[in-house]
């Protein structure tokens, strides 16, 4: 079976998504996700502790903790 580069990137993204989301990571995509809560006071006592770039470079996975 032939696998294109697009398929490889998509599979890598899905693997990363299913690995990180249950561990408390948040995806930051085109609309910025929930980052606005850090700046507007909803999560004033939280901070970004780690960031990973998703395969393909189109979104980020962010670890936010108190």
N, C-alpha and C positions, 0 to 999 in steps of 0.2 A: 504494500500500500504506500502511495506517495503522500508525504505530508509537506505542505507548503510552510513558508516562514510565518505567514499569518496564522496558520493553525498552531504552530509551535508557540508563538507569542500568546495566543489566546489560552492555550492549555496551561502555560506557565502562569498567566494571570489568575486563572481559576484556582490553580493549586495554591498560589500565594494568598488569595482571598480566603479560601477555606481553611488555611493554616492560621492566618493572623486574626481574623474577625472573632473567633471564639476566645482568643487570648486577650481581648480588650482593645485591639487596635481599631481605628476608625479610618474609613476611606475618605479622602478629600479629592473630589473630582472637579468637574467643570464649574459647578455652582458653589464650591467652597465648603460643602458639608456643614458641620456644626462649629467651625472655627469662629464664627461671629459671636458665639456665646462666651468665648474667652475675652473678647474685647468689650462686650457690652454688659458684663457683670453677672451673667447667669452662672458662670463657673469661675468666679474671681479668684478662688484659692487653688486653681489647677494650673499646670504648666505642661508644655510639650517636652517630653523627655527623649523621644527617638522618632526618626523619620526614615521610611524606606520608599524608594521610587519603584512604582509598579513596572512590570515588564512592558515595554513599548513606550515608556516615559510619558504617558498621558494622565496619570493620576498619582497620588501619594497615599501611603498608609502612615498614619500618625498615632503614636502612643502618648496619651494624655493622662497624667496622674496628679493627685493632690500633692 
